[in-house]
Amino acid sequence: MSIYYQFGIIIGLVLLAFAIHIAMKQHKTTFPFNIVNLGIAFIISTLAIYIIVACLGAIQPQNWYTNNALWKFLIAS
């Protein structure tokens, strides 16, 4: 079962790299597209971070950070 969590972490890292790529290429576009590209990059990176945090929390649910309310909120989201 933990292989699926590792796939989730890899997918999260790929999404994060894609968001960084979008953010780095945004300086070549005109003004309205800069805001759109940065917004898309922010949404993708936030999703990637949530995927990574959820997979890390699901791999070892008995760790100390699952007792914290913030980690429970991040894992649930």
Kinemage of the C-alpha trace (Angstrom):
@kinemage 1
@onewidth
@group {chain A} dominant
@subgroup {mainchain}
@vectorlist {calphas} color= white
{ca met a 1} P 0.000 0.000 0.000
{ca ser a 2} L 2.855 2.411 0.669
{ca ile a 3} L 3.864 2.312 -3.004
{ca tyr a 4} L 0.791 4.418 -3.782
{ca tyr a 5} L 1.909 7.026 -1.282
{ca gln a 6} L 5.324 7.118 -2.932
{ca phe a 7} L 3.640 7.651 -6.290
{ca gly a 8} L 1.689 10.489 -4.696
{ca ile a 9} L 4.883 12.111 -3.474
{ca ile a 10} L 6.434 11.806 -6.934
{ca ile a 11} L 3.325 13.312 -8.543
{ca gly a 12} L 3.434 16.151 -6.017
{ca leu a 13} L 7.088 16.841 -6.799
{ca val a 14} L 6.404 16.814 -10.547
{ca leu a 15} L 3.526 19.259 -10.071
{ca leu a 16} L 5.761 21.477 -7.956
{ca ala a 17} L 8.461 21.454 -10.645
{ca phe a 18} L 5.826 22.295 -13.271
{ca ala a 19} L 4.589 25.228 -11.187
{ca ile a 20} L 8.151 26.525 -10.795
{ca his a 21} L 8.628 26.182 -14.561
{ca ile a 22} L 5.473 28.218 -15.215
{ca ala a 23} L 6.567 30.882 -12.734
{ca met a 24} L 10.036 31.138 -14.287
{ca lys a 25} L 8.653 31.548 -17.828
{ca gln a 26} L 6.143 34.255 -16.908
{ca his a 27} L 8.570 37.162 -17.492
{ca lys a 28} L 8.375 36.626 -21.278
{ca thr a 29} L 4.653 37.378 -21.478
{ca thr a 30} L 2.654 40.592 -21.340
{ca phe a 31} L 1.077 42.027 -18.213
{ca pro a 32} L -2.350 40.312 -17.993
{ca phe a 33} L -0.823 36.929 -18.731
{ca asn a 34} L 1.784 37.449 -15.987
{ca ile a 35} L -0.946 37.543 -13.363
{ca val a 36} L -2.748 34.553 -14.878
{ca asn a 37} L 0.463 32.507 -15.093
{ca leu a 38} L 1.466 33.348 -11.534
{ca gly a 39} L -2.028 32.500 -10.310
{ca ile a 40} L -1.960 29.146 -12.073
{ca ala a 41} L 1.542 28.445 -10.731
{ca phe a 42} L 0.395 29.316 -7.204
{ca ile a 43} L -2.643 27.032 -7.430
{ca ile a 44} L -0.607 24.138 -8.834
{ca ser a 45} L 2.130 24.544 -6.216
{ca thr a 46} L -0.421 24.685 -3.388
{ca leu a 47} L -2.062 21.510 -4.682
{ca ala a 48} L 1.336 19.822 -4.963
{ca ile a 49} L 2.274 20.739 -1.402
{ca tyr a 50} L -1.053 19.382 -0.111
{ca ile a 51} L -0.514 16.125 -2.016
{ca ile a 52} L 2.998 15.750 -0.604
{ca val a 53} L 1.907 16.525 2.961
{ca ala a 54} L -1.049 14.133 2.748
{ca cys a 55} L 1.135 11.327 1.409
{ca leu a 56} L 3.809 11.891 4.035
{ca gly a 57} L 1.181 11.886 6.756
{ca ala a 58} L -0.473 8.753 5.402
{ca ile a 59} L 2.766 6.761 5.139
{ca gln a 60} L 3.429 6.875 8.876
{ca pro a 61} L 0.251 7.941 10.677
{ca gln a 62} L 1.699 7.155 14.121
{ca asn a 63} L 4.286 9.934 14.030
{ca trp a 64} L 4.243 12.870 16.415
{ca tyr a 65} L 3.037 15.382 13.852
{ca thr a 66} L -0.320 13.649 13.383
{ca asn a 67} L -1.253 14.609 16.947
{ca asn a 68} L -0.966 18.288 16.058
{ca ala a 69} L -4.212 19.960 14.934
{ca leu a 70} L -2.478 21.767 12.042
{ca trp a 71} L -1.160 18.510 10.593
{ca lys a 72} L -4.584 16.886 10.962
{ca phe a 73} L -6.091 19.795 9.043
{ca leu a 74} L -3.459 19.582 6.293
{ca ile a 75} L -3.823 15.821 5.946
{ca ala a 76} L -7.621 16.041 5.876
{ca ser a 77} L -7.569 18.759 3.242
